[in-house]
């Protein structure tokens, strides 16, 4: 029995301006796990984010897809001038061409169960005006009216956005064939930005992992980031850790006449990949500050942006452009999803790691997929595997982790370093090298062994060095294995970086099943008792603080004491916030007993009680 509103046309007059079919998005998942997700899900109105950091991987995938779709293909070699930017542009244009073709074909399909057109509407949230209009059409008995409604529905749907991600701090210099340094604009991040800016995409670029002044200044050179009669062909999304970061970075860009279209908040620890822990400031209080202050920030940035545009002699915005606030990290059920949207007034919620179990949406090779599908909570852990020196959520059962350990047993720690994307160390060399490379680890271990310290201390230092792993290769291998594309250098070990929230999901799922879980139509969480997402994050932060305290040891400095004190104060403030918010959680599974237990654990974080 379908709900038939009166009049039916009420729901058919949806404006497509700023309309998004779904209330979730798929964030970037490593270098390769979502690298072609738009080609899989965009036709259904689902927005997703691709990494564009590895141009070699993109070139391999472009060759694969051009062959598959019989598109013309010209290989862009690394010897070509500006090859990195050209490869990125060519790949993004190929993905756009595929999505455009898929969506045009979808619009022409009949409204029959099992078709992609039917699937588009079937997967929409139940309260979506488009979904309600679709149900009205299905219930309509008059053939002429039914056909008219179907034509309207075809015109009102839209594909999901084809968004891209750049890690702003991954911005190494590049060298020409003679080994000479290239100008700044050929650095990793700037050339990636140029590749996106010169593409045909009308979408957004997400800047993550911090502020890069050189990158932010470089954006000014590209026309598509400026308004054309209030329309932005290319939008800027900033992934931020807190409100202050959003305000500071937003103002920097606004003064240049550049508008931030979305502040994307990510949990510091309850997320996949690299983690950027705050000083104990929890997600709830961060979202609360955005909820209270976002309109004032938007108004201030709007004025500054128009002043910046005017100073450049450019067309100003005639009306306030859309500025979304979205969040991601640790959400695991419909109850949490809806609470984030309603109470914190978010525009979209990111669902990342659970989609690693959805082959229709992401790229996980069969072996790794089965390991994820049957993993237990202890298989997910926070590591120091990243050469960036930033904590990294890791998976114990990955073949990459097995390979790392085998190399140590063979007395050959470290990895061959071919891509050099995460190189940053000049401790032993004039040119930067990667701390996960065999070259660096051999040199560093020799240095440690020569130090006048105990064997136990030496081994502790060596273990920290050997924990570093090659993410450039490991995070790209999975998609090549899945598509049976030859793996460069025959390095087939896979590194994967799910968030800790994946511990509460098991099995392999269809796209329809995962979306139905997000919207509360089915329940996919496994039998493991799952605390509320805010409780989970708080537990991660308390454990993180305890780990920091242990690492500081007895020889703690005054600076470290102040850090611990600030961290504990912020955590306690977050706990107090959640306590005060409890009445708002009337229909929300927020366990006050767990909150009190974690508060007690925080109060007993060892030797720093007096701090």
Beta strands, then each sheet from edge to edge (+ up, - down):
strand 1: 24-26
strand 2: 47-51
strand 3: 162-167
strand 4: 203-208
strand 5: 234-240
strand 6: 260-266
strand 7: 324-328
strand 8: 348-350
strand 9: 380-383
strand 10: 392-395
sheet 1: 1+ 2+ 3+ 4+ 5+ 6+ 7+ 8+ 1+
sheet 2: 9+ 10-
end
